[in-house]
Amino acid sequence: MADRAEQHYNEGAHFSNLRQYADAIASYDKALALKPDYAEAWNNRGNALYRLGRYTEALVSYHKAIAINPNFAAAWNNRGAVIEKLGSYTEAIASYDRAIAIKPEYAEAKHNRERALKKRT
């Protein structure tokens, strides 16, 4: 089962690289049906939803990834990005801070934090 879940995950990543986000989501959903605790699949599913402008659904996926792995820095960063997109800059900054606390060298999270700070003022 885990091998099939990984195959679907890889297929989802391939579709995401091709910017075929609906197909990517379908593949991630197949992976998650086989392995519901697949944090990376939840995170990447969130990324595909984000790219389609489906921010509330993306946020749910990021929350699931974080619930499975609270130390998943990329999921915290991505959570911040979607919350920032929704206009909650203080909450977004808190997510970026969490990502940076987990992974201090996380340049993308640092950049995103600075952007959100500028928007908040």
Helices and strands as residue ranges (DSSP letters): H 2-17, H 21-34, H 39-51, H 55-68, H 73-85, H 89-102, H 107-120
